[in-house]
């Protein structure tokens, strides 16, 4: 099975499972899944977040998701428990489609690592 086909199949399984669990079956988009990863990484689940906090959660998520690729490195937790990362390597310039594939691959790998999917 080609890598692209396997990624597509795993992505579809993940989206279906997350959508059922968190969106009453409505299909979650990529940004919503990135947001969920941010909440997971922060670990403060039952809190209401302001718009700026939501953007920060997505930033945490992107840093965590791209950490295994060598783009970011975890640095420390601040006094409020928020993780901070440092840039290790600048992201290459990617077309929108390439960006989407990279993020989907990183998300799938994250949820495999967390044993949420196979």
GUGU-900774 format. One record per residue (C-alpha): x, y, z; residue in three letters; chain. Coordinates in nm, 3 decimals. Example, Ala and Ser with C-alpha at 12.3 -4.5 7.8 and 13.67 -1.06 7.14 Angstrom:
% GUGU-900774
1.230/-0.450/0.780/ALA/A;
1.367/-0.106/0.714/SER/A;
//
This chain:
% GUGU-900774
0.000/0.000/0.000/UNK/A;
0.142/0.338/-0.093/UNK/A;
0.220/0.591/0.176/UNK/A;
-0.036/0.837/0.037/UNK/A;
-0.316/0.578/0.034/UNK/A;
-0.232/0.468/0.388/UNK/A;
-0.228/0.831/0.509/UNK/A;
-0.564/0.897/0.341/UNK/A;
-0.721/0.589/0.501/UNK/A;
-0.581/0.667/0.846/UNK/A;
-0.691/1.032/0.815/UNK/A;
-1.047/0.925/0.728/UNK/A;
-1.059/0.685/1.026/UNK/A;
-0.925/0.956/1.258/UNK/A;
-1.167/1.224/1.136/UNK/A;
-1.462/0.989/1.172/UNK/A;
-1.360/0.884/1.525/UNK/A;
-1.290/1.241/1.644/UNK/A;
-1.606/1.376/1.478/UNK/A;
-1.819/1.115/1.652/UNK/A;
-1.655/1.181/1.988/UNK/A;
-1.638/1.562/1.979/UNK/A;
-1.878/1.696/1.716/UNK/A;
-2.190/1.482/1.739/UNK/A;
-2.102/1.331/1.402/UNK/A;
-2.047/1.662/1.220/UNK/A;
-1.725/1.628/1.024/UNK/A;
-1.437/1.806/1.196/UNK/A;
-1.212/2.012/0.973/UNK/A;
-0.832/2.022/0.993/UNK/A;
-0.829/2.343/1.203/UNK/A;
-1.069/2.193/1.457/UNK/A;
-0.848/1.887/1.495/UNK/A;
-0.541/2.108/1.539/UNK/A;
-0.733/2.294/1.811/UNK/A;
-0.820/1.963/1.985/UNK/A;
-0.454/1.863/1.987/UNK/A;
-0.372/2.199/2.148/UNK/A;
-0.624/2.137/2.426/UNK/A;
-0.487/1.785/2.471/UNK/A;
-0.132/1.917/2.501/UNK/A;
-0.231/2.192/2.744/UNK/A;
-0.436/1.947/2.951/UNK/A;
-0.689/2.208/3.068/UNK/A;
-1.001/2.047/2.922/UNK/A;
-1.295/2.210/3.100/UNK/A;
-1.198/2.571/3.056/UNK/A;
-1.361/2.836/2.836/UNK/A;
-1.106/2.987/2.600/UNK/A;
-1.101/3.337/2.455/UNK/A;
-1.021/3.396/2.089/UNK/A;
-0.654/3.476/2.162/UNK/A;
-0.626/3.162/2.374/UNK/A;
-0.768/2.955/2.089/UNK/A;
-0.498/3.087/1.856/UNK/A;
-0.235/3.008/2.120/UNK/A;
-0.376/2.655/2.154/UNK/A;
-0.343/2.606/1.779/UNK/A;
0.015/2.735/1.798/UNK/A;
0.095/2.485/2.077/UNK/A;
-0.056/2.212/1.863/UNK/A;
0.143/2.301/1.552/UNK/A;
0.466/2.317/1.752/UNK/A;
0.396/1.979/1.913/UNK/A;
0.288/1.818/1.587/UNK/A;
0.595/1.939/1.398/UNK/A;
0.841/1.871/1.681/UNK/A;
0.917/1.516/1.556/UNK/A;
1.006/1.665/1.217/UNK/A;
1.276/1.879/1.376/UNK/A;
1.109/2.218/1.330/UNK/A;
1.036/2.288/1.698/UNK/A;
1.170/2.177/2.034/UNK/A;
0.987/2.182/2.365/UNK/A;
1.143/2.443/2.594/UNK/A;
0.943/2.477/2.918/UNK/A;
0.604/2.511/3.085/UNK/A;
0.517/2.859/3.210/UNK/A;
0.356/2.929/3.549/UNK/A;
0.007/2.880/3.400/UNK/A;
0.103/2.538/3.264/UNK/A;
0.129/2.646/2.898/UNK/A;
0.405/2.470/2.701/UNK/A;
0.656/2.682/2.512/UNK/A;
0.864/2.573/2.216/UNK/A;
1.166/2.713/2.037/UNK/A;
1.213/2.711/1.661/UNK/A;
1.492/2.472/1.562/UNK/A;
1.454/2.500/1.187/UNK/A;
1.240/2.731/0.976/UNK/A;
0.956/2.562/0.796/UNK/A;
1.013/2.532/0.422/UNK/A;
0.787/2.727/0.192/UNK/A;
0.507/2.488/0.101/UNK/A;
0.207/2.517/-0.126/UNK/A;
-0.131/2.498/0.049/UNK/A;
-0.182/2.135/-0.054/UNK/A;
0.165/2.034/0.066/UNK/A;
0.104/2.214/0.396/UNK/A;
-0.221/2.026/0.441/UNK/A;
-0.056/1.688/0.372/UNK/A;
0.226/1.763/0.618/UNK/A;
-0.020/1.858/0.892/UNK/A;
-0.244/1.556/0.826/UNK/A;
0.058/1.326/0.839/UNK/A;
0.177/1.488/1.164/UNK/A;
-0.171/1.461/1.318/UNK/A;
-0.210/1.096/1.217/UNK/A;
0.133/1.018/1.364/UNK/A;
0.041/1.204/1.685/UNK/A;
-0.278/1.001/1.732/UNK/A;
-0.096/0.676/1.651/UNK/A;
0.163/0.769/1.915/UNK/A;
-0.121/0.835/2.162/UNK/A;
-0.273/0.496/2.066/UNK/A;
-0.600/0.660/1.963/UNK/A;
-0.578/0.497/1.619/UNK/A;
-0.360/0.225/1.461/UNK/A;
//
